[in-house]
Amino acid sequence: MEIKKHFRNPRFYYQLFWVCNILVLIFKISYSFITHFSGGTFEDWRIAENLAQHGTYAEFLSAGATAYKLPAYPVFLSFFIEVFPEYAKEMVVLTQHLIFFFVPFLIFKILKVFHKQDAGLLAAFLFIFSPAYFYYSNIIEVTNLFIPLFLLWILQYLKIYQNQRKSLLYLISFGILTAILFLTQVVVIPLAIIMLCALVFLKKINLKKFAILGLVAAISYSPWVIRNYRVFDKFIPSKTPVWQNLYFGFVSDVNVIDQLKIIPNEHASYVFQKRKNTDEFEMEKIYKDELKKDLNGRYNLIFIKAVQNAGLLWYVPSRYFYDNSLPILLGRKIYVIVLNFITLLALFHLYRKNKLLCFAFILLFINFTIPYMIGHAANTRFKLDFEYFQLILAAYFLTRNKKTVLRDKMD
């Protein structure tokens, strides 16, 4: 009887989560030290190095200034390069581990808004034990900053939506957060704009407050646009790569359908090497000309690629498609198949309970899928930008018949 009483005590599950989350953090840090912080770095890191060491926002100094990447993450990285020049990478990774330690609490708080504390706690557990999220904070990549920012934005948005917060100070802070989010990951912008407009359409805020929010966000975002115009004498509202992503989508390595492998890997490498000494506007012309030449009027391939990329995004990228080793099979392939299946079940169930929320999830998934159908789906991190919402849906579905007994002990 005492044992049953112990397991029925909500405090036990909160305490268990704290212990597990701390242990996962320790394991992550230990893994990083054991592997000598061998996680990869990408364009953001090179831009951050040049920003910190030369005061120039450029990936390659020889090619000049860039708008290739949005500035939030490179600026974040440059802080560590400035302050910890000898151990910058190590400090970034450790900081990302610490940031991910707090992500489950944001997930819990979001579900608490809907009075689904049980689902929130389960979703928090699912996040910390996700193989992909366990590993990915070792990588110096923007996803590690985007996830907590987007979850924080969602939480603040819901407080406005549910009439909990509408003060002028709150709207100003939310406007600033919106600008930071938009300067972190471009793919979220269409979804966020629709959600913001919905606040007015559904009469959650009036036009005056919406105008204040929008004005603050625009002013906070504007330094990036002004900088781009001063540097390039062009209006660049976000970032430059367009044809590069379209071109890369037809490189052999990123496709599994032979019909789509129209650009040999060797030729793609040769073209990409030009980036080191060619400005990105000229590179966009090169990508455009090369792609048109390689497509040779076969525009039907664009639609075939879109379908393929959607499948790869929701399964595994091409590099893992034929890899049936145990870590990939269990840690990713079977994992995402099961998660996708539960997501569908959860959406069907949610449709009967709350159609608006169901459509909101579907809109979110569409928003994060379409850009990669157009470009390429070569990286697992594209899915990680939104996979935690599947964990939230899975937790909701698995606790659907359970009356909430948990309270607010995680706050």
VEXKE-901303 format. One record per residue (C-alpha): x, y, z negated; residue in one letter; residue number from 1. Coordinates in steps of 0.5 Angstrom, whole numbers, plus 500, padded with zeros to 3 digits. Each point is the difference from the previous one (the first is absolute). Layout:
N
X  Y  Z  a  NUM;
...
This chain:
411
500  500  500  m  1;
506  505  498  e  2;
503  498  507  i  3;
493  502  504  k  4;
499  506  496  k  5;
507  502  502  h  6;
499  499  507  f  7;
494  504  500  r  8;
503  506  497  n  9;
501  506  505  p  10;
506  502  496  r  11;
504  493  502  f  12;
499  502  508  y  13;
503  507  499  y  14;
505  497  496  q  15;
502  495  505  l  16;
500  505  505  f  17;
505  504  497  w  18;
504  494  499  v  19;
500  498  507  c  20;
501  507  503  n  21;
506  501  495  i  22;
503  493  502  l  23;
499  501  508  v  24;
503  507  499  l  25;
506  497  496  i  26;
500  494  506  f  27;
500  505  505  k  28;
506  504  497  i  29;
504  494  499  s  30;
499  498  507  y  31;
503  506  503  s  32;
506  500  496  f  33;
501  492  502  i  34;
499  502  507  t  35;
504  506  499  h  36;
495  505  502  f  37;
500  497  507  s  38;
493  502  503  g  39;
500  504  506  g  40;
500  507  502  t  41;
497  504  506  f  42;
499  506  503  e  43;
498  504  494  d  44;
506  498  497  w  45;
505  503  505  r  46;
496  506  500  i  47;
500  501  493  a  48;
508  499  500  e  49;
500  506  505  n  50;
496  504  496  l  51;
503  499  494  a  52;
507  500  503  q  53;
500  505  505  h  54;
493  504  499  g  55;
497  498  507  t  56;
494  496  500  y  57;
503  495  506  a  58;
501  493  501  e  59;
506  501  504  f  60;
504  506  500  l  61;
502  499  507  s  62;
493  500  502  a  63;
498  506  496  g  64;
494  502  496  a  65;
494  495  499  t  66;
493  499  499  a  67;
500  493  501  y  68;
498  498  493  k  69;
495  504  495  l  70;
504  504  495  p  71;
497  497  493  a  72;
504  494  500  y  73;
507  502  502  p  74;
499  506  496  v  75;
499  495  494  f  76;
506  496  502  l  77;
505  506  501  s  78;
499  502  492  f  79;
503  493  498  f  80;
506  502  505  i  81;
501  506  498  e  82;
499  498  492  v  83;
503  493  501  f  84;
505  501  506  p  85;
504  493  498  e  86;
494  496  498  y  87;
494  503  504  a  88;
497  494  503  k  89;
500  496  493  e  90;
497  506  497  m  91;
495  500  505  v  92;
498  493  500  v  93;
500  500  492  l  94;
495  506  501  t  95;
496  496  505  q  96;
499  495  495  h  97;
498  504  494  l  98;
495  504  505  i  99;
497  493  502  f  100;
499  498  492  f  101;
495  506  500  f  102;
496  498  506  v  103;
496  494  497  p  104;
498  506  495  f  105;
497  504  506  l  106;
497  494  503  i  107;
496  499  493  f  108;
498  507  499  k  109;
497  500  507  i  110;
496  494  499  l  111;
498  503  493  k  112;
497  506  503  v  113;
495  494  503  f  114;
499  497  493  h  115;
504  494  503  k  116;
505  499  494  q  117;
501  493  501  d  118;
501  500  508  a  119;
505  506  498  g  120;
504  495  496  l  121;
500  495  504  l  122;
502  504  506  a  123;
506  503  496  a  124;
502  492  499  f  125;
499  499  507  l  126;
505  506  502  f  127;
505  498  495  i  128;
500  493  502  f  129;
500  502  508  s  130;
506  497  503  p  131;
501  505  505  a  132;
499  506  495  y  133;
505  497  495  f  134;
505  500  506  y  135;
499  506  503  y  136;
502  505  495  s  137;
507  498  501  n  138;
499  503  507  i  139;
501  508  501  i  140;
494  501  504  e  141;
495  505  500  v  142;
494  495  498  t  143;
503  500  493  n  144;
498  507  499  l  145;
494  500  504  f  146;
496  494  496  i  147;
500  504  494  p  148;
499  507  503  l  149;
494  497  504  f  150;
497  496  494  l  151;
501  507  496  l  152;
496  504  505  w  153;
495  495  500  i  154;
499  500  493  l  155;
500  508  500  q  156;
495  499  506  y  157;
495  496  496  l  158;
500  505  494  k  159;
497  505  505  i  160;
496  495  503  y  161;
496  498  494  q  162;
500  507  497  n  163;
505  499  494  q  164;
505  506  503  r  165;
498  506  504  k  166;
504  506  496  s  167;
504  505  504  l  168;
507  497  497  l  169;
498  493  502  y  170;
498  502  507  l  171;
507  503  501  i  172;
504  494  497  s  173;
496  496  505  f  174;
501  504  506  g  175;
508  500  498  i  176;
499  492  499  l  177;
497  500  507  t  178;
505  504  504  a  179;
506  495  496  i  180;
496  494  503  l  181;
499  503  507  f  182;
508  501  500  l  183;
501  493  498  t  184;
497  495  505  q  185;
496  503  506  v  186;
496  494  501  v  187;
496  502  494  v  188;
498  507  502  i  189;
493  498  504  p  190;
497  496  495  l  191;
502  505  495  a  192;
497  505  504  i  193;
493  496  501  i  194;
500  499  492  m  195;
501  507  499  l  196;
495  502  505  c  197;
495  495  497  a  198;
500  504  493  l  199;
497  506  503  v  200;
495  495  505  f  201;
498  496  494  l  202;
499  507  496  k  203;
506  498  494  k  204;
503  507  501  i  205;
497  507  503  n  206;
503  503  506  l  207;
504  505  496  k  208;
504  495  496  k  209;
501  496  506  f  210;
503  506  503  a  211;
504  501  494  i  212;
503  493  500  l  213;
501  500  508  g  214;
504  507  499  l  215;
504  498  495  v  216;
502  493  503  a  217;
501  504  507  a  218;
505  505  496  i  219;
504  495  497  s  220;
501  496  506  y  221;
501  506  504  s  222;
508  500  499  p  223;
501  494  504  w  224;
496  503  506  v  225;
504  507  499  i  226;
507  496  500  r  227;
498  496  506  n  228;
498  506  504  y  229;
506  504  498  r  230;
505  494  501  v  231;
497  498  507  f  232;
496  506  502  d  233;
494  495  501  k  234;
494  498  496  f  235;
501  494  497  i  236;
495  498  494  p  237;
502  494  498  s  238;
506  496  503  k  239;
503  499  507  t  240;
500  492  502  p  241;
494  498  505  v  242;
503  497  506  w  243;
506  497  496  q  244;
494  496  496  n  245;
497  498  506  l  246;
506  498  504  y  247;
502  496  494  f  248;
494  496  500  g  249;
502  497  506  f  250;
507  498  498  v  251;
501  492  500  s  252;
501  499  493  d  253;
494  503  497  v  254;
495  496  504  n  255;
498  493  500  v  256;
496  500  507  i  257;
505  499  505  d  258;
496  504  505  q  259;
502  506  496  l  260;
507  499  499  k  261;
502  505  506  i  262;
505  504  497  i  263;
507  495  498  p  264;
503  501  494  n  265;
506  502  502  e  266;
498  505  505  h  267;
496  503  494  a  268;
506  500  496  s  269;
503  504  505  y  270;
495  505  500  v  271;
499  501  493  f  272;
508  501  499  q  273;
499  507  504  k  274;
496  503  494  r  275;
507  501  497  k  276;
502  505  505  n  277;
493  502  503  t  278;
495  505  497  d  279;
493  496  499  e  280;
496  504  505  f  281;
505  498  505  e  282;
499  493  497  m  283;
493  500  501  e  284;
500  502  507  k  285;
505  494  501  i  286;
495  495  496  y  287;
495  503  504  k  288;
503  499  507  d  289;
503  493  498  e  290;
493  497  498  l  291;
497  503  506  k  292;
505  496  504  k  293;
499  494  496  d  294;
493  500  500  l  295;
500  501  508  n  296;
492  501  500  g  297;
498  494  495  r  298;
496  504  495  y  299;
496  494  498  n  300;
506  498  496  l  301;
499  506  496  i  302;
493  497  498  f  303;
503  493  499  i  304;
506  503  495  k  305;
494  503  496  a  306;
497  494  499  v  307;
506  496  498  q  308;
503  506  496  n  309;
493  499  496  a  310;
502  493  499  g  311;
507  501  498  l  312;
498  506  495  l  313;
495  495  496  w  314;
505  494  500  y  315;
507  501  501  v  316;
505  504  505  p  317;
503  496  506  s  318;
506  499  496  r  319;
497  495  495  y  320;
495  497  505  f  321;
503  494  501  y  322;
504  500  494  d  323;
497  494  496  n  324;
505  500  494  s  325;
497  499  493  l  326;
501  507  498  p  327;
497  503  506  i  328;
494  495  500  l  329;
498  500  493  l  330;
503  507  498  g  331;
496  504  506  r  332;
497  495  506  k  333;
495  496  495  i  334;
500  506  495  y  335;
497  505  505  v  336;
495  495  504  i  337;
497  499  493  v  338;
500  507  498  l  339;
497  502  507  n  340;
494  495  499  f  341;
499  502  493  i  342;
499  507  502  t  343;
495  498  505  l  344;
496  497  495  l  345;
501  506  496  a  346;
497  505  505  l  347;
494  495  502  f  348;
499  500  492  h  349;
501  508  499  l  350;
495  501  506  y  351;
495  498  497  r  352;
501  504  493  k  353;
503  506  503  n  354;
500  501  507  k  355;
503  507  500  l  356;
506  497  496  l  357;
501  494  505  c  358;
500  505  506  f  359;
505  504  496  a  360;
505  494  500  f  361;
498  498  507  i  362;
502  507  502  l  363;
507  500  496  l  364;
502  493  504  f  365;
498  503  506  i  366;
504  506  499  n  367;
506  496  498  f  368;
499  495  506  t  369;
499  505  506  i  370;
507  503  500  p  371;
504  494  500  y  372;
495  497  506  m  373;
503  506  504  i  374;
507  500  498  g  375;
503  493  497  h  376;
499  496  494  a  377;
507  498  499  a  378;
501  501  492  n  379;
497  497  494  t  380;
499  507  497  r  381;
495  502  505  f  382;
495  495  496  k  383;
503  502  493  l  384;
498  507  501  d  385;
493  497  499  f  386;
500  493  498  e  387;
499  502  492  y  388;
493  502  502  f  389;
499  493  502  q  390;
502  498  493  l  391;
495  504  498  i  392;
494  497  504  l  393;
503  493  498  a  394;
499  502  493  a  395;
494  503  500  y  396;
497  494  504  f  397;
503  495  495  l  398;
497  504  494  t  399;
493  501  503  r  400;
496  496  496  n  401;
504  502  493  k  402;
497  506  496  k  403;
505  505  498  t  404;
503  499  493  v  405;
506  503  501  l  406;
501  507  497  r  407;
505  506  501  d  408;
506  497  496  k  409;
505  501  506  m  410;
499  507  501  d  411;
